[in-house]
Amino acid sequence: MSAAPLPEKKDNLDAFREMIRNPAARVYLAVAAGGLGMTVLVLFQLFNSAIGAGVVFAVGLLSLLLRWTAMPVFLLAVVGYTVFAPLGIPLELSRNVSETPESQFRIADILLIASVMTYLLAQFRLLSVLHAAIPFEAGPLYLRKRVTAAVRPPTPVSDGELGRLFLRVGVFVLVGQLLWMGLTWLQVDFRAVPPVTVVEDDTTVGYMYQSRAPVPPWVSRTLLAVGLFVAVGVAVRLVFWFWRHNTLGREQAKLLLMDVQWAEHMREIDRQEKWRAWMVDKLNGTTKPRSGCGTAFLVAGLPAILLLVFWLLMTAGGCVKS
């Protein structure tokens, strides 16, 4: 059985026309272009980086027009590099590192993060509208000729959908700033109980260079971030685990209990079945003859090898004269 040929891929011009004809894609294309333009403006005006703004504009524009799915990740890396090296060469940081405790809720940071997140969310929704949001899992053997993936119907985007998109951007920006505030105003001190203290006012000046800090500030922020992410991850995992088990149906709960019971008694049941099979073979006279000399080796061979090794070590150490 030969596999059916896959549908022919459209060229870039046809893909762009399809993006313009789709009303939902037009809306997300406009939102993504607005987020990209705002990102370029913030980098050029507030971060004084003409090189970074030009590279971000080129990458974002090609990603929108050519639908390059890997480009948003590259754009995010370019934006992060531009923030710390506006001139393109990391000779010095663009900000005074001693001002880290007062670096929350800066207008430049909020505008940059909000614009980048708007572009990324709109780009993701644009690709999900034009392509299959969930890829077809079957192989090419099951694809018929001229088959196309199921995509979202070309209907206009509702106001509520756009409102939820911008609401998510605002919530993510606010949560991120609050987390950064906690990471900069708290420090790890293993001499205290609990081992987390608040940065005092007299240690705020010269925060990165003060000698009374129990651990370096970057180490403290890293430990706090890792601990926070682990705690939040475990809490979210437990919440979803409880919610999943609380919403199980009768048949689903029965299957889950059977799976748990099998996992607990699998080794014991396997051993019992092997004994039963051996007894059936013995009663029927079909027992396979044992091969090898494992028991003899354990009784006689292994002690002899151990004595020989011990004698060689004693001889090498000079305790036994040969």
WOKAHU-V101751 format. One record per residue. N is the residue number from 1. PHI is phi in whole degrees, -180 to 180 (NA if undefined). BURIAL is + if it has 16 or more other ideal C-beta (glycine too) atoms within 10 Angstrom, else -. D_CENTER is the distance of its C-alpha to the mean C-alpha in whole Angstrom. Layout:
# WOKAHU-V101751
n: [N	N]
phi: [PHI	PHI]
burial: [BURIAL	BURIAL]
d_center: [D_CENTER	D_CENTER]
This chain:
# WOKAHU-V101751
n: [1	2	3	4	5	6	7	8	9	10	11	12	13	14	15	16	17	18	19	20	21	22	23	24	25	26	27	28	29	30	31	32	33	34	35	36	37	38	39	40	41	42	43	44	45	46	47	48	49	50	51	52	53	54	55	56	57	58	59	60	61	62	63	64	65	66	67	68	69	70	71	72	73	74	75	76	77	78	79	80	81	82	83	84	85	86	87	88	89	90	91	92	93	94	95	96	97	98	99	100	101	102	103	104	105	106	107	108	109	110	111	112	113	114	115	116	117	118	119	120	121	122	123	124	125	126	127	128	129	130	131	132	133	134	135	136	137	138	139	140	141	142	143	144	145	146	147	148	149	150	151	152	153	154	155	156	157	158	159	160	161	162	163	164	165	166	167	168	169	170	171	172	173	174	175	176	177	178	179	180	181	182	183	184	185	186	187	188	189	190	191	192	193	194	195	196	197	198	199	200	201	202	203	204	205	206	207	208	209	210	211	212	213	214	215	216	217	218	219	220	221	222	223	224	225	226	227	228	229	230	231	232	233	234	235	236	237	238	239	240	241	242	243	244	245	246	247	248	249	250	251	252	253	254	255	256	257	258	259	260	261	262	263	264	265	266	267	268	269	270	271	272	273	274	275	276	277	278	279	280	281	282	283	284	285	286	287	288	289	290	291	292	293	294	295	296	297	298	299	300	301	302	303	304	305	306	307	308	309	310	311	312	313	314	315	316	317	318	319	320	321	322]
phi: [NA	-92	-76	-73	-66	-73	-66	-69	-79	-83	-77	-66	-68	-66	-65	-68	-64	-64	-67	-76	-71	-78	-65	-68	-66	-61	-65	-70	-65	-67	-65	-65	-65	-64	-64	-67	-64	-66	-62	-63	-65	-65	-64	-79	-89	-93	-108	54	-128	-73	-66	-63	-64	-66	-67	-64	-64	-65	-65	-65	-67	-65	-65	-74	-77	-102	58	-81	-71	-86	-67	-57	-66	-65	-63	-63	-67	-66	-63	-63	-69	-68	-62	-95	-140	-62	-85	94	-116	-76	-75	-152	-71	-76	-130	-75	-69	-73	-94	-58	-63	-107	-98	-94	56	-80	-61	-63	-66	-64	-64	-66	-65	-65	-68	-65	-66	-62	-63	-66	-65	-66	-64	-64	-67	-64	-68	-71	-75	-84	-121	-76	-65	-117	-67	-72	-83	-71	-78	-66	-65	-98	-89	-90	-67	61	-80	-125	-72	-77	-120	-69	-60	-74	-111	-63	-83	-77	-66	-66	-68	-67	-62	-66	-64	-70	-67	-62	-60	-63	-66	-64	-64	-64	-64	-64	-67	-67	-65	-65	-63	-65	-71	-92	-95	-115	-140	-84	-137	-72	-86	-105	-128	-71	-76	-137	-126	-89	-66	-76	-65	-76	-102	-70	-73	65	-61	-79	-119	-72	-90	-88	-68	-62	-136	-58	-58	-68	-69	-62	-66	-65	-65	-64	-65	-64	-63	-66	-65	-66	-64	-66	-63	-65	-64	-65	-62	-67	-64	-68	-64	-67	-65	-65	-73	-75	-103	-71	-82	-64	-68	-65	-65	-64	-64	-64	-67	-64	-66	-65	-64	-67	-65	-77	-112	-63	-68	-66	-65	-63	-67	-64	-67	-66	-63	-65	-65	-66	-68	-63	-65	-68	-68	-87	74	-112	-70	-74	-66	-75	-123	98	-134	-65	-67	-63	-66	-67	-81	-113	-71	-65	-61	-65	-65	-64	-65	-66	-64	-63	-66	-65	-65	-65	-67	-64	-80	88	-82	-122	-92	-83]
burial: [-	-	-	-	-	-	-	-	-	-	-	-	-	-	-	+	-	-	+	-	-	+	-	+	+	+	+	+	+	-	+	+	-	-	+	+	-	+	+	+	-	+	+	+	-	-	+	-	+	-	+	+	+	-	+	+	+	-	+	+	-	-	+	+	-	-	+	-	-	-	+	+	-	-	+	+	-	+	+	-	-	+	+	-	+	+	-	-	-	-	-	-	-	-	-	-	-	-	-	+	+	-	-	+	-	-	-	-	+	+	+	+	+	+	+	+	+	+	+	+	+	+	+	+	+	+	+	-	+	+	-	-	-	-	-	-	-	-	-	-	-	-	+	-	-	-	-	-	-	-	-	+	-	-	-	-	+	-	-	-	-	-	-	-	+	-	-	-	+	-	-	-	+	-	-	-	+	-	+	+	-	-	+	+	-	-	+	+	+	-	-	-	-	-	-	+	-	-	+	-	-	-	+	+	-	-	+	-	-	-	-	-	+	-	-	-	+	-	-	+	+	-	+	+	-	-	-	-	-	-	-	-	-	-	-	-	-	-	-	-	-	-	-	-	-	-	-	-	-	-	-	-	-	-	-	-	-	-	-	-	-	-	-	-	-	-	-	-	-	-	-	-	-	-	-	-	-	-	-	-	-	-	-	-	-	-	-	-	-	-	-	-	-	-	-	-	-	-	-	-	-	-	-	-	-	-	-	-	-	-	-	-	-	-	-	-	-	-	-	-	-	-]
d_center: [40	38	35	36	35	32	32	33	31	32	32	31	34	34	30	31	34	32	30	33	34	32	32	29	27	30	29	25	26	29	26	23	27	27	24	24	28	27	24	27	30	28	27	31	32	31	29	32	30	32	30	26	27	29	26	24	26	27	23	23	26	25	22	24	27	26	23	20	17	15	17	16	13	16	18	15	16	19	20	18	20	23	23	24	26	28	30	28	29	27	31	30	28	29	29	31	28	31	30	27	28	29	26	25	26	27	28	27	24	24	25	23	19	21	22	19	17	20	20	16	17	20	19	16	19	22	20	20	23	25	23	22	19	18	19	22	22	25	26	29	32	31	31	35	36	35	33	30	27	27	26	26	30	32	32	32	29	30	31	29	26	26	27	23	21	23	23	19	19	22	20	17	19	21	19	17	21	21	19	20	23	23	21	24	27	26	26	26	29	30	33	33	32	30	28	27	30	30	31	35	37	38	35	34	36	34	31	30	33	35	36	36	32	31	28	27	25	22	22	23	20	17	19	19	15	14	16	16	12	13	16	14	12	15	17	15	15	18	19	18	19	23	22	22	25	27	27	28	31	34	33	29	30	33	30	28	31	32	29	29	32	32	29	31	35	33	35	38	39	38	41	43	43	44	47	48	48	50	52	53	53	56	58	58	59	56	54	53	54	52	52	51	52	49	52	54	52	50	54	56	53	51	53	55	52	51	55	55	52	53	57	55	53	56	58	56	56	60	61	62	65	65]
